[in-house]
Amino acid sequence: MSPTTAPGQRAAGPARGSRGADVWREVTHHGLFWPLLALVLLILACGVASPGFLDVTVRDGHLFGQLVDLMRNSATPLLLALGMCLVIATGGIDLSVGAVMAIALAVSLTYLDNAADPSAPGTVLTAVLLGLAVGGLGGMFNGAMVAGLGIQPFIATMILMVAGRGIAMLITQGQITTVTSPPFKSIGSGFVLGVPTPVVIAVVTFGLVVLLVRRTALGMFLESIGINREASRLAGVRSRRTTWTVYVIAGVLAGLAGLVYGAPTMAADANNIGLMKELDAIMVVVLGGTKLDGGRFYLGGLLVGAMLLSTLERAVIIFQLPSQTTPLFKALVLIAVCVAASPTLRAMLRGRRRADRSDAPAAPVETTPAQEVTA
Amino acid sequence: MSAAPPAPVVQMTGISIAFPGVKALDDVGFRLFPGEVHALMGENGAGKSTLIKALTGVYQIDSGRIEVEGREVRLDGPSQAQAAGISTVYQEVNLCANLTVAENVMLGHEVRHGPFIDWRATRRKAAEYLHRLHLDVDPRSMLSSHTIAVQQLCAIARALVVDAKVLVLDEPTSSLDNAEVAELFRVVRSLKDDGVAVLFVSHFLDQIYEISDRITVLRNGRLVGEHMIADLPRRDLIAAMIGKSGDALAGIEEKARSTITIHSDREEPFLTAVGLGKNGSVQPFDVDLYAGEILGVAGLLGSGRTELARLLSGADRPDTGDVRVQSALTRLTSPLAALSRGIAYSTEDRKKEGIVGDLTVRENIALAMQARRGTWRPIPRRQLDDVVARYITALQISPPNPNALIRNLSGGNQQKVLLARWLATAPRLLILDEPTRGIDVGAKAEIQKLVTELAQDGMSVVFISSELEEVLRLSQRLVVMRDRQKVDELVNTDDVTTATILETIAESGARA
């Protein structure tokens, strides 16, 4: 039950057949097997197509190389997916994260733009905190709509998704606000102990979220709400408050993602910052083995999912395909991974789909093969 | 009621339907005469809904024959049943809430000019049908803007449009208030006068006796009997449904009730409710709950048993009344509020409101305890392991594996895990709603024994069950519920038997 446990581990069936086959089954049934395999194959393919792809060098005390770039590019989707994963665990969805990125960046940069000295550490810190706070505000709004008013998450968060870019536009007054502030810029393009700052931010945030979720009861409550909201409420879980909290967390993380994503260019482009990033985040969550219908979630899988996503984007360039076709390849990988991990397909391949049918009417029969119980 | 009608409009003979492992209907006969209201009675699982579904074409019969107006028909689907003149109004209205009243009433029977619908004529026609039911609603208004009662009447109007000979009303009154029920019955009577045969299913005995002409009783998928309403007093009806004659019941009752003596030194009650009630759920009631005592709640399904439990446990918020816990005035605004005052509630619907299927046994046990501690103070791992291990052993939960997903356990073991969930919160008051439903005999006995022991250790227990014997065996005091109100409270002395309780249910009905 470590935080990074992935689907399949717990549900793994009892030992049957030969030992080698068991290990093989265990491995292939691990929720992260197919995404990881896809990631490794893709990186190897890139390595073959583009010699030097796998090289990591140290230049000026900083890590350099394509793999390092991949990790840097994974930071934003990972931050978004962390929040998205928690929201999805409760049975919800947050479509507004892309727009929230744009708002947060717009607020931060506008504040810097108006500051006397955009490079002063205090000013930059305030700008960052403002961006995060704005993200949190967006999350509060989403959470109030979903948990307070009971609006369907898809619709509730679509409001901010659509309106968000307009709000960002108002903040930047229709301009693409550009600022010069080296300390702020370093959030996106700097290094900490030789490691790119975005990577450090993403990894630290990942660790904090894991602690928050698995060292408190929050994770269990999220899963229990996502699986059976009414039973959770009757067991005393404050499902509305907990749901609201999760949207706020997702909002803050989206704000952070906006800053990390926009810092290298220092340009608050309200129309394009974070465009379609909500779908990337959902894809990372799904690739990581968490189901969209809520309940069990797997934060560890997000690391693989985020890397897979950015590797894919890079692979399109390496194989000299038109970059407009990137979404197509994302879709292909998504389909491949989902199909490979599909329990229905596995059951079909094993030629027994009967287990599904015992849910049907009639008497309250055991719905599960006896083997799992007697294990 | 008019004189004996000539020929039945529906005649079902020798109907059998089997599901895997269950014989839902076994050689059942049923007939329905024009111009009568015919009540179909039976406990849960008696086969009422299966019979209705056979008649409305939802289920196909394995053997037997169905005749409508003397001709044998094959009902392979709802549309064929409708074509044969059989219309159904379900408990939950099966119309389209987002269409207008006229559209709903006339759906599929709109007035057409070639491919086009003449909406004006359609609305006019809908208004005529509504008028026949003395229903004063604007045909252009949205169906969803009306109460459930009006929506049901619209569903009946729809039955008129298709010129139904048979109208099936499946629990139509369960969400209606008294005035609405009266309105519905007025419509049913006028349909009856028009020669429509009405099949009526309800858990409310009063309503059965108010509106029906004839009763058919089913039990365990078999026909018990068909009676004119006048020939079947309430007590006999209940006995027929439950399957024991009143006299026989009186004989076998032999109380294993036990070492526990009734608290004569009534200190102060743990919980006192005064005038606690909720509109449309349960009428205001008073009740005192004492430490060390099991209070049994008896009543038929839908009598308000569960609603009473939900008000006492914070699951629903009451409209009226006060609750005092250890004489301090308290508002039980949420399950958590009740839990933190030591009140735990194990629900009737284990699957929907009890287990969290994809979580482990350990997590399911921990849930309520953790909720009480709050999100930020997780139960230390070792402490939780101890608690879980203790309950798995004490309740003999099988498999004894805390990491098993609860949905993979059998019903009885799921129930034990839920009991462990509540017991782990160290409650002062434990409310058990049907804790032994659908579990095997062994587990049932274990749970009954456990409940007795808990009370002996000073816990206050509310025990709700459909099985009168069980309630009687376990409890020291009894609350009798009927038609969503508390009708009586009795001390469970030796001369109280299931027959006494049945009488109480029936008599209080007659008195009302």
HADDOCK unambig.tbl for C-alpha pairs under 7 A between the chains (distance, minus, plus):
assign (segid A and resid 216 and name CA) (segid B and resid 375 and name CA) 6.25 0.50 0.50
assign (segid A and resid 216 and name CA) (segid B and resid 376 and name CA) 5.24 0.50 0.50
assign (segid A and resid 216 and name CA) (segid B and resid 377 and name CA) 6.35 0.50 0.50
assign (segid A and resid 216 and name CA) (segid B and resid 378 and name CA) 5.16 0.50 0.50
assign (segid A and resid 217 and name CA) (segid B and resid 375 and name CA) 4.93 0.50 0.50
assign (segid A and resid 217 and name CA) (segid B and resid 376 and name CA) 6.33 0.50 0.50
assign (segid A and resid 217 and name CA) (segid B and resid 378 and name CA) 5.25 0.50 0.50
assign (segid A and resid 218 and name CA) (segid B and resid 375 and name CA) 5.57 0.50 0.50
assign (segid A and resid 224 and name CA) (segid B and resid 356 and name CA) 6.17 0.50 0.50
assign (segid A and resid 227 and name CA) (segid B and resid 356 and name CA) 6.20 0.50 0.50
assign (segid A and resid 227 and name CA) (segid B and resid 358 and name CA) 6.81 0.50 0.50
assign (segid A and resid 228 and name CA) (segid B and resid 356 and name CA) 5.63 0.50 0.50
assign (segid A and resid 230 and name CA) (segid B and resid 353 and name CA) 5.76 0.50 0.50
assign (segid A and resid 231 and name CA) (segid B and resid 352 and name CA) 6.76 0.50 0.50
assign (segid A and resid 231 and name CA) (segid B and resid 353 and name CA) 4.17 0.50 0.50
assign (segid A and resid 231 and name CA) (segid B and resid 354 and name CA) 5.06 0.50 0.50
assign (segid A and resid 231 and name CA) (segid B and resid 355 and name CA) 6.61 0.50 0.50
assign (segid A and resid 231 and name CA) (segid B and resid 356 and name CA) 6.77 0.50 0.50
assign (segid A and resid 233 and name CA) (segid B and resid 335 and name CA) 6.82 0.50 0.50
assign (segid A and resid 234 and name CA) (segid B and resid 315 and name CA) 6.41 0.50 0.50
assign (segid A and resid 234 and name CA) (segid B and resid 335 and name CA) 5.33 0.50 0.50
assign (segid A and resid 235 and name CA) (segid B and resid 335 and name CA) 6.78 0.50 0.50
assign (segid A and resid 235 and name CA) (segid B and resid 367 and name CA) 6.56 0.50 0.50
assign (segid A and resid 235 and name CA) (segid B and resid 368 and name CA) 4.76 0.50 0.50
assign (segid A and resid 236 and name CA) (segid B and resid 335 and name CA) 5.19 0.50 0.50
assign (segid A and resid 236 and name CA) (segid B and resid 336 and name CA) 4.03 0.50 0.50
assign (segid A and resid 236 and name CA) (segid B and resid 339 and name CA) 6.81 0.50 0.50
assign (segid A and resid 236 and name CA) (segid B and resid 368 and name CA) 5.83 0.50 0.50
assign (segid A and resid 236 and name CA) (segid B and resid 371 and name CA) 5.36 0.50 0.50
assign (segid A and resid 236 and name CA) (segid B and resid 372 and name CA) 6.74 0.50 0.50
assign (segid A and resid 237 and name CA) (segid B and resid 336 and name CA) 6.93 0.50 0.50
assign (segid A and resid 237 and name CA) (segid B and resid 371 and name CA) 5.08 0.50 0.50
assign (segid A and resid 362 and name CA) (segid B and resid 19 and name CA) 5.84 0.50 0.50
assign (segid A and resid 362 and name CA) (segid B and resid 20 and name CA) 6.88 0.50 0.50
assign (segid A and resid 362 and name CA) (segid B and resid 22 and name CA) 6.53 0.50 0.50
assign (segid A and resid 363 and name CA) (segid B and resid 22 and name CA) 6.80 0.50 0.50
assign (segid A and resid 366 and name CA) (segid B and resid 410 and name CA) 5.88 0.50 0.50
assign (segid A and resid 368 and name CA) (segid B and resid 408 and name CA) 5.72 0.50 0.50
assign (segid A and resid 373 and name CA) (segid B and resid 399 and name CA) 6.12 0.50 0.50
assign (segid A and resid 373 and name CA) (segid B and resid 408 and name CA) 6.32 0.50 0.50
assign (segid A and resid 373 and name CA) (segid B and resid 409 and name CA) 6.50 0.50 0.50
assign (segid A and resid 374 and name CA) (segid B and resid 399 and name CA) 6.44 0.50 0.50
